[in-house]
Amino acid sequence: MEHEYRIFVVEDDPWFSDVLEYMLTREAGCRVDVFRSGQACLDSLHQRPALITLDHNLKGINGLEVLRQVKAYDASIPVVMISGQKNVSLALQLLRAGASDYIVKGEEGNERLLGLVRSVLEKEALRKEVEGLRKEVTQRYDFANLIGTSAQIQTVKQLMAKALDNNITVSISGETGTGKEVVAKGIHYNSKRKKKPFVAVNVAAIPGELIESELFGFEKGAFTGAEAARKGRFEEANGGTLFLDEIGEMELPTQAKILRAIQEREITPIGSNETRQVNVRLLVSTHRNLAEEVKKGNFREDLYYRLLGLPIEMPPLRERGNDILMLAKHFVSEFAKANELGTITISEGARKKLFKHSFPGNVRELKAHMELAAVMCTHKVIEPHDLNFVTSVDASSFLVNEKTLREYNDEIIMHFLRKYDHNVLLVADKLDIGKSTIYRMLNRMKTDSERFG
């Protein structure tokens, strides 16, 4: 039987060491290595034990000195000191030197030791699980997973690499669906802050009246419904990275408070008079041209220059050439593997159709189409008819019937909403109208539907 965890038992009493070895192997399911001297234990620390039980009254190097050397080698190794007698002052001395616990030999001590070992191993299992997840996330957002060989993507990777060893703000621009958050996560999980939180906030998805409490938190009783204090996203990201997605949608009053938080490295929760220090690396993204938004008066100029930092522009998929096919194959392969569909290929006709499509929804749209095609195809080959692209507006009957200007406006907006998967921000940008115009139209249509059944 292969044991997952290794325990060092350092004990010069042969009978008691046999008792510990039997108990820990049988009851805790661990591999146990017995050492008769402290030096033998120290010489084997490279084997990285999960736990050490250490007799205090060893011959040669005593237990206290062994404990100090173990902690100097690796302070994270738990060490349980075992003694033949109760001695409060000795116990305190050993605990101050880094011992996890102090146990007196005997039946009660053995039971206590067994419970302690189980607790330590549970923590070790949790640590391994967290470390495994961290490695998985890091691999997932490795630069190699920013798929593509086009010159534009190579430039993006080069700029990402320049952002790793410093805390410069990174501003990521590009159309919706180009992979801005993938870039943000790639920077975080390959930087020195990768073991700290990555907190993403979609600014466009939070109503203006709630964004301040979302970012800065609030105290209990700060407003109706604030039944308990809550940390804001700045505090949640402390020590790590805060990613503000679609920051171009942020309203001017909030922009002023964001600027202060960046400049002073401190925030004030709603309902509090005390500021709190925060240490966050800021990454931002937008599909808007912030320089143009500054000219229009929609974005603060001082905040714009604060956020500009290292600019990275994500290219639209239609400009990435053969990357389209590389991504299509990747999405089909990943979907087929996750759903146990076997190997699915893309026919030559389907490939040509991919290159002809403009992909207004970019990489996100391509992924959705390829997953659907993988489901719809027969004989595990994706054919052109499996790719259900809407390539043009059907305007053949658009002007046949006389309609009001508002009715024509509604039809145009609804067409673009359907085309872009009801992405209000993208449609507003494409039609150069305010998102509030779209929301008002949708509310009006809903009211009319309810009124007239």
C-alpha positions in Angstrom: 0.0 0.0 0.0 1.4 3.4 -1.0 1.0 6.0 1.7 0.3 9.6 0.7 1.9 11.3 3.8 5.2 10.7 5.5 5.7 11.1 9.3 9.1 11.2 11.0 9.2 9.7 14.5 12.3 10.8 16.4 12.5 8.6 19.5 15.4 6.7 21.1 13.1 4.4 23.2 12.7 1.3 20.9 9.4 0.2 22.6 7.7 3.6 22.4 8.9 4.2 18.8 7.3 0.9 17.9 4.1 1.9 19.5 4.0 5.2 17.6 5.0 3.6 14.3 2.2 1.0 14.7 -0.4 3.5 15.7 0.4 6.1 13.0 0.6 3.5 10.2 -2.6 1.6 11.2 -4.8 4.5 12.4 -3.6 7.4 10.4 -2.7 5.5 7.2 0.7 7.2 7.0 4.2 6.1 6.1 6.3 6.3 9.2 10.1 6.7 9.3 11.7 6.1 12.7 15.0 7.8 13.7 16.9 7.0 16.9 18.8 10.3 16.9 18.1 13.9 16.1 20.9 14.1 13.7 19.6 11.3 11.6 16.3 13.2 11.3 18.0 16.4 10.3 20.0 14.6 7.6 16.7 13.3 6.1 14.7 16.6 6.0 15.1 16.8 2.2 12.4 14.0 2.1 9.9 16.7 3.2 7.9 15.0 6.0 4.3 16.1 6.5 4.8 16.0 10.3 7.6 15.2 12.9 7.0 13.8 16.4 10.1 14.6 18.4 11.2 13.3 21.8 12.6 16.1 23.9 14.9 13.9 25.9 17.1 12.6 23.1 20.8 11.7 23.6 23.3 13.8 21.7 21.4 16.7 20.1 18.4 17.3 22.4 14.9 17.8 21.2 14.9 21.6 21.6 18.0 22.0 19.3 16.5 19.6 16.8 13.3 21.6 16.8 15.2 24.9 16.1 17.2 23.3 13.2 14.0 21.9 11.7 12.3 25.3 11.8 15.4 26.9 10.4 15.3 24.4 7.5 11.5 24.8 6.8 9.3 26.6 9.3 6.2 25.1 7.7 6.9 21.5 8.9 4.7 20.8 12.0 6.7 19.4 14.9 5.0 17.8 17.9 7.2 17.6 21.0 6.8 14.5 23.2 8.1 14.3 26.8 7.9 11.7 29.6 6.8 14.3 32.2 4.5 17.3 32.6 6.5 20.5 32.7 4.7 23.7 32.0 7.7 26.0 31.7 9.4 23.5 29.2 6.2 23.3 27.2 6.0 27.1 26.9 9.7 27.2 25.9 9.1 24.6 23.1 6.0 26.3 21.9 7.8 29.6 21.7 10.5 27.8 19.6 7.9 26.8 17.1 6.5 23.4 18.3 2.9 22.8 17.1 2.1 21.0 20.4 3.5 19.4 23.6 2.3 15.9 24.5 3.1 13.8 27.6 3.8 10.1 26.9 1.0 7.8 27.9 -2.3 6.4 26.7 -4.1 9.8 26.8 -1.1 11.4 25.1 -1.2 8.8 22.3 -4.9 9.5 21.6 -4.3 13.2 21.7 -1.3 12.7 19.3 -3.5 10.7 16.9 -6.1 13.4 16.8 -3.5 16.1 16.3 -1.9 14.1 13.4 -5.3 13.7 11.7 -5.9 17.4 12.0 -2.5 18.3 10.6 -2.9 15.9 7.7 -6.4 17.4 6.9 -4.8 20.8 6.7 -2.0 19.4 4.5 -4.5 17.8 2.2 -6.4 21.1 1.9 -3.0 22.9 1.2 -2.2 20.5 -1.6 -5.7 20.9 -3.0 -5.4 24.7 -3.0 -1.9 24.5 -4.5 -3.1 22.1 -7.2 -6.0 24.5 -8.1 -3.5 27.4 -8.2 -1.3 25.5 -10.6 -4.3 24.6 -12.7 -5.4 28.2 -12.9 -1.8 29.3 -13.7 -1.6 26.8 -16.5 -5.0 27.8 -17.8 -3.9 31.4 -18.1 -0.4 30.7 -19.3 0.6 32.9 -22.3 0.6 29.7 -24.5 -3.2 29.5 -23.9 -3.6 32.9 -25.6 -4.0 30.9 -28.8 -2.8 32.3 -32.1 0.3 33.0 -34.1 -0.7 36.2 -35.8 1.6 39.3 -35.5 -1.1 41.1 -33.5 -1.3 38.3 -30.8 2.5 38.0 -30.6 2.5 41.8 -29.9 -0.1 41.3 -27.1 2.0 38.5 -25.5 5.1 40.7 -25.7 3.3 43.5 -23.9 1.9 41.1 -21.3 5.4 39.9 -20.5 6.5 43.5 -19.9 3.7 43.9 -17.3 4.8 40.9 -15.1 7.6 42.2 -13.0 6.1 45.6 -12.0 2.9 47.1 -10.8 2.1 49.4 -13.7 -1.6 49.8 -14.5 -2.5 47.9 -17.7 -5.4 49.2 -19.8 -6.8 46.6 -22.2 -8.9 47.9 -25.1 -10.7 46.1 -27.9 -14.1 45.1 -29.1 -16.4 43.0 -27.0 -15.5 39.3 -27.1 -11.8 39.7 -28.0 -10.5 38.2 -24.8 -9.7 41.2 -22.6 -10.3 39.3 -19.4 -8.2 36.4 -20.5 -5.3 38.8 -20.9 -6.0 40.3 -17.5 -5.9 36.9 -15.8 -2.8 35.9 -17.8 -1.0 38.9 -16.4 -2.1 38.3 -12.8 -1.5 34.5 -12.7 2.0 34.9 -14.1 3.0 37.9 -11.9 4.4 38.1 -8.4 0.8 38.5 -7.1 -0.4 35.2 -8.4 -0.9 33.7 -4.9 -3.1 36.7 -3.9 -6.7 37.3 -5.1 -7.8 38.2 -8.6 -11.0 40.1 -8.3 -13.0 41.1 -11.5 -15.7 43.7 -11.5 -17.9 44.2 -14.6 -18.6 47.9 -14.1 -21.3 47.9 -16.9 -23.3 45.3 -15.1 -23.7 47.3 -11.8 -26.2 50.1 -11.5 -24.7 53.5 -10.9 -26.2 53.9 -7.5 -24.6 50.6 -6.3 -21.1 50.8 -7.8 -19.6 52.8 -4.9 -20.7 50.3 -2.3 -19.6 47.4 -4.5 -16.1 48.8 -4.9 -15.5 50.4 -1.4 -17.8 48.4 0.8 -20.0 49.7 3.6 -20.6 49.7 7.3 -23.6 48.2 9.1 -26.5 50.6 9.0 -24.9 52.8 6.3 -28.2 52.7 4.4 -31.5 50.8 4.4 -30.8 47.1 4.0 -27.2 47.3 5.2 -27.7 44.8 8.0 -24.0 43.9 8.2 -20.8 45.4 7.2 -19.3 44.2 3.9 -15.9 44.5 2.3 -15.7 46.2 -1.1 -13.8 44.8 -4.1 -10.8 46.9 -3.4 -10.3 45.2 0.0 -11.1 41.8 -1.4 -8.3 42.2 -3.9 -5.8 43.5 -1.3 -2.4 42.2 -2.1 -3.6 41.0 -5.5 -5.2 42.4 -8.6 -8.4 44.3 -9.2 -9.7 44.1 -12.8 -12.3 46.7 -13.7 -14.0 45.5 -16.8 -15.7 48.1 -19.1 -14.5 51.0 -17.0 -15.7 53.4 -19.7 -19.2 52.8 -18.5 -18.4 54.3 -15.0 -20.3 57.5 -14.1 -18.4 60.7 -13.4 -19.0 60.9 -9.6 -17.6 57.4 -9.1 -14.6 58.2 -11.4 -13.6 60.9 -8.9 -13.6 58.4 -6.0 -11.7 55.8 -8.1 -9.1 58.4 -8.9 -8.6 59.2 -5.1 -8.4 55.5 -4.3 -5.6 55.0 -6.9 -3.7 58.1 -5.9 -3.9 57.7 -2.1 -3.9 53.9 -2.0 -6.8 54.0 0.4 -10.6 53.7 0.4 -13.4 54.8 2.7 -16.4 52.4 3.1 -19.8 54.0 2.9 -20.9 55.0 6.4 -17.4 55.1 7.8 -15.2 58.0 8.7 -12.0 55.9 8.7 -9.9 55.3 5.6 -8.4 51.9 5.0 -5.1 51.3 3.2 -5.2 49.0 0.2 -2.5 47.5 -2.0 -3.9 46.4 -5.3 -2.6 46.1 -8.8 -5.1 47.7 -11.2 -6.0 46.3 -14.6 -8.8 47.9 -16.6 -10.6 47.2 -19.9 -13.0 48.9 -22.2 -14.5 48.5 -25.7 -14.7 52.3 -25.9 -12.1 54.8 -27.1 -11.4 56.6 -23.8 -9.6 59.4 -25.4 -12.7 60.2 -27.4 -14.8 59.8 -24.2 -12.6 62.4 -22.5 -13.2 64.9 -25.4 -17.0 64.3 -25.1 -16.8 65.0 -21.3 -17.9 61.4 -20.4 -14.6 60.5 -18.8 -12.3 62.4 -16.5 -9.0 63.4 -18.2 -6.9 63.0 -15.0 -8.3 59.5 -14.4 -7.7 58.6 -18.1 -4.0 59.4 -17.7 -3.8 57.5 -14.4 -5.3 54.4 -16.0 -3.5 54.6 -19.3 -0.3 52.9 -17.9 0.7 50.1 -20.3 -1.9 50.0 -23.1 -2.7 46.6 -24.7 -5.1 46.6 -27.7 -6.8 43.3 -28.4 -7.3 42.8 -32.2 -10.7 41.9 -33.6 -10.9 38.2 -34.7 -11.5 39.2 -38.3 -8.0 40.7 -38.5 -6.2 37.7 -37.1 -6.0 35.5 -40.2 -5.2 31.9 -39.6 -5.8 32.3 -35.8 -9.5 31.8 -36.7 -8.9 28.2 -37.7 -6.6 27.6 -34.8 -9.2 28.8 -32.3 -12.0 26.9 -34.0 -10.1 23.7 -33.8 -9.2 24.4 -30.1 -12.8 25.1 -29.2 -14.1 22.0 -31.0 -11.4 19.8 -29.4 -12.1 21.1 -25.8 -15.9 20.8 -26.2 -15.6 17.2 -27.6 -13.2 16.2 -24.8 -15.5 17.6 -22.1 -18.5 15.9 -23.6 -16.8 12.6 -24.6 -17.7 13.1 -28.3 -14.5 11.7 -29.7 -12.5 13.4 -32.4 -14.4 16.0 -34.5 -12.9 17.5 -37.6 -13.7 20.6 -39.7 -14.2 20.1 -43.4 -12.6 22.3 -46.1 -15.9 23.9 -46.9 -16.5 24.8 -43.3 -13.0 26.3 -43.0 -13.7 28.5 -46.0 -17.0 29.6 -44.5 -15.2 30.5 -41.2 -12.7 32.8 -43.1 -15.6 34.6 -44.9 -17.5 35.5 -41.7 -16.7 38.8 -40.1 -17.3 37.6 -36.5 -18.7 40.8 -34.9 -18.8 39.0 -31.6 -15.2 38.0 -32.0 -13.7 35.0 -30.1 -16.7 34.6 -27.9 -18.9 34.3 -31.0 -16.6 31.8 -32.6 -16.6 29.6 -29.5 -20.4 29.5 -29.4 -20.7 28.6 -33.1 -18.1 25.9 -32.9 -19.6 24.2 -29.8 -23.0 24.3 -31.5 -21.5 22.9 -34.7 -19.9 20.1 -32.8 -23.3 19.1 -31.5 -25.1 19.4 -34.8 -22.6 17.8 -37.2 -22.9 14.2 -38.4 -20.2 11.6 -38.9 -18.0 13.8 -36.6 -17.2 16.2 -39.4 -18.3 19.9 -39.3 -19.7 20.9 -42.7 -20.7 24.4 -43.9 -24.4 23.9 -43.1 -23.4 23.2 -39.4 -22.2 26.8 -39.1 -25.3 29.0 -38.7 -23.8 32.4 -39.4 -26.0 35.5 -39.9 -23.9 37.2 -42.6 -26.1 40.1 -43.7 -29.2 42.1 -42.9 -32.4 41.0 -44.8 -33.6 44.4 -46.0 -35.7 43.2 -48.9 -39.0 44.1 -47.2 -37.7 46.8 -44.9 -39.1 49.8 -46.7 -42.2 48.2 -48.3 -44.6 49.2 -45.5 -45.0 52.7 -44.4 -43.9 53.0 -40.8 -43.1 55.8 -38.3 -39.5 56.8 -37.7 -39.8 55.3 -34.2 -41.0 52.0 -35.6 -38.0 51.9 -38.0 -35.7 52.7 -35.1 -37.1 49.9 -33.0 -36.7 47.4 -35.9 -33.1 48.4 -36.4 -32.2 48.2 -32.7 -34.0 44.9 -32.3 -32.2 43.5 -35.3 -28.8 44.4 -33.9 -29.8 43.1 -30.4 -30.6 39.7 -32.0 -27.4 39.8 -34.1 -25.2 40.6 -31.1 -26.8 38.3 -28.6 -28.6 41.1 -26.8 -25.3 42.8 -25.8 -26.7 46.2 -25.0 -23.3 47.9 -24.7 -22.0 46.5 -28.0 -25.2 47.5 -29.8 -25.1 51.0 -28.3 -21.6 51.4 -29.5 -22.3 50.0 -33.0 -25.3 52.3 -33.5 -23.7 55.2 -31.7 -26.6 55.7 -29.3 -26.8 55.7 -25.5 -27.5 52.5 -23.8 -30.4 54.2 -22.0 -32.1 54.6 -25.4 -32.1 50.9 -25.8 -33.3 50.2 -22.3 -36.2 52.7 -22.7 -37.2 51.0 -25.9 -37.2 47.6 -24.3 -39.2 48.9 -21.3 -41.7 50.5 -23.7 -42.1 47.4 -25.7 -42.6 45.3 -22.6 -45.2 47.8 -21.3 -47.1 47.7 -24.7 -47.0 43.9 -24.7 -48.5 43.8 -21.2 -51.1 46.4 -22.0 -52.4 44.8 -25.2 -51.9 41.2 -24.2 
